[in-house]
Amino acid sequence: MARFDQRDSGYWQARVRRKGWPPVSKTFAKKADAEAWARSVESDMDRGAFVSSVTSERTLLKDVIKDFRQDFAPHHYRGNAWGHKLDRLDARLGPHSLASLTPDRVAWYRDERMKDPDPRYKDPKTAPRISAATVKTEIDMLSKVIDVAMKEMRISMPAGNPVALIRKPVSAPPRERRLSHDETCALLDECEGSRNSWLLPAVKISIETGMRQGELLNLKWSEVDLTKRVAYLAQTKNGTSRAVPLSSRAAEIMQALTKDTKGSVIPQEKQTIHSAFKAACKRAKLSNFRWHDLRHEALSRLAERGDLSVLELSSISGHKTLRLVQMYVQMHAAALAQKLG
């Protein structure tokens, strides 16, 4: 049975108590609104479909982001890279409660971010807008934060995750930047001449194994078996562990490395090795080449061998869907002709 009390402020508080359900209450400016809300709650309880939104109404996104930074991000191998995305979300959506994060509000964030200038350019007036891929990763980050709030913090979202109900920006086509033989030689020469002695082995291992940068930088010696030539990745982008087979060349490179006191195979911070790599690419006169392109190069080379199935490539790359692996599979007419006989 619902109860309605008028407070000294003139607002009306509706209280609903029903056997088998926790008591719920909400305050409205008009009694008619309070009565309508109470009828809706009682109807949902009758159908067994009521989900309390009290906690989501009282919890601000900025508080969830704070807890997410402290309790969840440090345990994920990419957690350190999430700070910038969380800052952007906090700046525009942080003051809002979780309950107010409707699909319309999330779509507003998407559209506003698409208007922002690229911060890498000095003059915001002439700078191009930020990429659709950047906005998409921020929206995906918001979805992850809300999922953690629902699953780990036990905050009920009656309407579910709002990100699932909006259109995400369309990313650019997948990159297909490959290294020519001359470019490979030039890059390795400049890496060898770098003041960062870890750059050359890191680049070589990346080309040999196809590991992501974060996976390589988080790899510990305790997770490497050079006898069996296997690296066990406990933390990956997909959140699942996987075993990466090491070629004889990769094992040889690792064998020659100096053991770090902290147990890391490549004891480097992401920004440190990124800066050294960027400088090496500039000296080698490589245009439009990124660290992640090393992974694409590695997987493309493995696909070009012709003796590895898509499933085998998937186990090496760590992709969860075969559709993503097929991007790396470059089927050549000569290889197909040999298979046809």
ABEGO torsion letter per residue (X at the ends): XBBBBBBAAGBBBBBBBBBGBBBBBBBBABAAAAAAAAAAAAAAAAAGABBBAAAAAABBAAAAAAAAAAAAAAABAAAAAAAAAAAAAAAAAAABBAAABBAAAAAAAAAAAAABBBAABABAAABBBBBAAAAAAAAAAAAAAAAAAAAAAGBBBAAEBAAAABBBBBBBBBBABBBBAAAAAAAAAAAAABABAAAAAAAAAAAAAGBBAAAAAABBAAABBAAAGBBBBABBAAGBBBBBBBBAAAAAAAAABBBBAAGBABBBBAAAAAAAAAAAAAAAGBBGBBAAAAAAAAAAAAAAAGABBAAAAAAAAGBABAAAAAAABBBBAAAAAAAAX
